[in-house]
Amino acid sequence: MTEILPSYVKGEWWAPDAAAGASASAQEVRDASTGELVARVSTEGLDLAGALEYARTVGQASLGELTFHQRAVLLKQMAVALSERKPELYELSVRSGATQQDSWVDIDGGIGVLFTYSSKGRRELPNSHVYVDGAVESLSKDGSFLGRHIYTRLPGVAVQINAFNFPVWGSLEKFAPAFLAGMPTLVKPATPTGYVAEGYVRILVESGLLPEGSLQLVSGSVPDLFDHLRLGDLVAFTGSASTAEWLRTHESVQTGGVRFTVETDSINASVLGTDAVAGTPEFDAYVKQLVVEMTSKAGQKCTAIRRAIVPDASVDDVIEAVRARIAERVVLGDPRAEGVTMGPLASKTQQEEVLRQVGKLTEAGGELVIGSTDAPTVTLAHGNASVASDGAFVAPMLLRFADATAAAVHEVEAFGPVASIIGYSSLDEASALVARGGGSLVTSVATHDPEVAMRLASGIAAYNGRVLFLDRDDARSSTGHGSPVPHLVHGGPGRAGGGEELGGIRAVLHHMQRTAVQGSPEMLTALTGVWHQGAAARSGGEHPFRKSLAELKIGDQIVSGSRAVTLEDIETFAAFTGDRFYAHMDEAAASANPFFPGRVAHGYLLVSWAAGLFVDAAPGPVLANSGLENLRFVTPVSPGDSIRVELTAKQITPRETDDYGEVRWDAVLRNQNDELVASYDVLTLVAKELEPAA
């Protein structure tokens, strides 16, 4: 008898005690193509409350010892560990009905999320525990009282409730930002494909890379989960809108402070622009994308195209082109069989549900113009073509609605290889039809006309989490309608759940609390790890550029001498650079300008001089100037004025995997009257240790 799929909780693998009767109540999971038993699932006797508390204590402690960059490095190492054992995951995935391409999207896509968040974490987050949001706000005239916003990690556990269609990507795209934020995760995969999620968790556990308590897995149902949640916890749910609404009403969410983010089913659309007639590259790209979205993962994607919104005159052309492409490209069958390009649905239950929803669509006026609800002929693993009574197969189907406003086409989702096509007579009508979906994860638009794109964008953007514009210039490089990327937001308003995942560092911040902090410059420097004007600074002594990263401290400063500006300097700079802007060269014109008292020095001349005033020229730990940010020119400098510079170590960011780090310096230029001339940040790369003397 197939063993019960284990969970990973409190640092060890756990399964119900068969002797206690758990086996009798276990749910069976079967191969989507053959109907063979794959696993049995039960959580009978699982200490869920203990697992959650283990995350809040042990997981929080182990992750809290690590900085953002240290967690980011671990994410990359996890991605490598999963990459090395991908064949094991592919072997599991095929049992769910996934083709090689489907598994690539799920497994390689999930691994790619880990790589992306590792990279973004090291490039966009500080090597510390606190993330500073926005500019400092001065709350007093003398600068002694400041305010700003910081993010700190939530103190609880991030609970994932995942859907069956992407057991790897759907989990890792939630896990990566939570881990990077420093929040432990408890994964609850959907039962039909939970064995694939168990496979990736097992690989990570065996890699030894997981900090203790940072990742737990519950294989099976968790009916009392929300009863054990509390303030500081977060739930990220992917699934049906009806289930999400039911969970949203739980007391822990309503009044208990548990964060609840949702990504649900959505009636996504794809609009064919009025310019994209048959024979254009945009028409071809539209048809190709529509067929891909109907058949990839057998249409079991929350981002799949459900409504093809097409100019009235192009409806027949699109139907014929889709029919031809399906006939040419789509081979339905067991993914283990050679040549198969589309597998079955994930389960017989899902097959029954899809056919039921197709019935609703046809009853509401949908005409089935491509495909059939009859049991399809499929290619089996042994090479024969036959009707597979034990598999969850459904053929691709396209329904045509003569009435584009029929409620069902905008409300009923058959979560499989099913789409509907409707016509429109104007761009305003196309926008209105998109909006009838009640909020979507994504809408795509195929057009090469910027005016068409702008008209549609203004009408549909507010109803979507993402809008993809497809034309001849990006058709080959586009990631596609149904492929969320970790850099951009995944989620959508209204029916799509109103939640938000991914979006780069935004997703990390979802697992953190933004707090306004107020205090003196000295106190905010201590709280944020970023030097603030007015905080203690140390000038004199050894030049800061002579200090390695190990020796340099926040607040180390150099105050330069003064340098006078002459008219000859200004004219020399103009001649050398070619910058003869009238404010520098024409006294009468400059005097007429409300911003200038007459001819003034070039701002870039002053910045260049500032470097000469603060730079230590000899070779040393400063390896390179890597940038200049936030430059502002405040007070014009006239011939006869002088400038000096204050350069202060503002933020120090060691790189975990390199022998150098980045130092952000606060640069301030002042004139002879101590007025602020310019301010900016200088970025340098600095060695962690001094090179030993030869």
Secondary structure, DSSP 8 states (H G I E B T S, - for coil): ---B--EEETTEEE---GGGTHHHH-EEEE-TTT--EEEEE--TT--HHHHHHHIIIIIHHHHHTS-HHHHHHHHHHHHHHHHHTHHHHHHHHGGGT--HHHHIIIIIHHHHHHHHHHHHHHHHS-SSS-EEEEEEEE-STTS-SEEEEEEEE-SS-EEEE--SS-TTHHHHHHHHHHHHHT--EEEE--GGGHHHHHHHHHHHHHHT-S-TTSEEE--S--TTGGGG--TT-EEEEEE-HHHHHHHHTSHHHHTS--EEEEEE---EEEEE-TT--TTSHHHHHHHHHHHHHHHGGGG--TTSEEEEEEEGGGHHHHHHHHHHHHHHH--BB-TTSTT--B---S-HHHHHHHHHHHHHHHHTT-EEEE--SS--EEE-TTS-EEE-TTS-----EEEE-SSTT-HHHHH----SSEEEEEEESSHHHHHHHHHTTSSEEEEEEE-S-HHHHHHHHHHHGGGEEEEEEE-TTTTTT---TT---TTSEEE-SGGG-S-EEESTHHHHHTTEEEEEEEE-HHHHHHHHSS--TTS--B-SSS-GGGS-TTT--TTBEEE---EE--HHHHHHHHHHH----HHHH-HHHHHHSTT-SSS---HHHHHHHHHHHH---S-SSEEEEEEEEEEEE-S---TT-EEEEEEEEEEEEE-TTSSEEEEEEEEEEEETT--EEEEEEEEEEEESS-----
